[in-house]
């Protein structure tokens, strides 16, 4: 374990500080905004503003990383997050907060892109699953810790904003002083969404729909809690229960998806998340009941993004990890721009429960799409190098590892039976027992 995580230990420590500060900020801002008299729609737009900046960051930050490198980009973007954190209590105005949240979203899009591409670069085909699972666990543990820090001081106080800024500032220290080398500069930073969609349609649609649901949850979950009669401390506990359950479910869901078609696992999760969402929307419970239902919801909904991302990485080349990560974050961000605004409109007019009715509708849509694709669609066409790159390869034995389709042109030595076998969609039982670390089932 030490040998596997050693090359990324400093980065994971930085992630812990970064996400702890982010978790505190994400819970604090809607509660403080509600205390200042912001409407539910304004709070929804506040969440959408964050993800609007997130989308812009997905498009712009890859060029920053290519020009300045991972470490400098990480430090610069973290500085921007710290500055906006401290500006919120100084300017109590919804429109100013919209702009500040957009800047924060821009910075976090870049930070997540740097982190995930860095982790993928340092992981081998044999250790990638363990490294990424460890990253997800650190992420959720830090998010829980940050959310619970809301109980340390009153929501109206400046101390919570100062504490968040301190945590965010600490994120840069282990990264910039580490002796571990950073990845090589990015050769290309294109985001070809339609190419990714052709390779993994379920993953791309999944990331968009998961963004609809998760963006609404993170932006409006604390407001839902207040609407159900909980205090600020109770809202933090409810949100933490969701996150803890989501973190605990990551490993068993990942283990299962390595052995069963990931799309089938994703569909099963959507059934459970839809039912849990309907229960949260329809029934009014106290803190304990909400936490139990919230844990059920979190365990079934939060692993869905990493599952969709794993499906996309299975269907794209390892050399395209940065582009794939940026494309997934872009689709997730677009969904998260739309989701909070729609959900907040329902909460404004039909009550707090509309939040989880909206997430249930989103999960139902994704379930239907997955079922349709499993029954009538195909897995998508995995992305491969272009013909010129393939021509430079000396032989098939030296081609990059991974699951790739047959070239468009018939290879001279291939028989008709071999071509037909390569062209037909693979059934569940056709997946090889071992691949290149981007595991079976997708």
Secondary structure, 3 states (H helix, E strand, C coil): CHHHHHHHHHHHHHHHHHHHHHHHHHHHHHHHHHHCCCCHHHHHHHHHHHHHHHHHHHHHHHHHHHHHCHHHHHHHHHHHHHHHHHHHCCCCCHHHHHHHHHHHHHHHHHHHHHHHHHHHHHCCCCCHHHHHHHHHHHHHHHHHHHHHHHHCCCCCCCHHHHHHHHHHHHHHHHHHHCCCCCCCCCCCCCCCHHHHHHHCHHHHHHHHHHHHHHHHHHHHHHHHHHHCCCCHHHHHHHHHHHHHHHHHHHHHHHHHHCCCCHHHHHHHHHHHHHHHHHHHHHCCCCHHHHHHHHHHHHHHHCHHHHHHHHHHHHCCCHHHHHHHHHHHHHHHHHHHHHHHHHHHHHHHHHCCCHHHHHHHHHHHHHHHHHHHHHHHCCCCCCCCCCHHHHHHCCCHHHCCCCCCCCCCCCCCCCCHHHHHHHHCCCCHHHCCCCCCCCCCCC
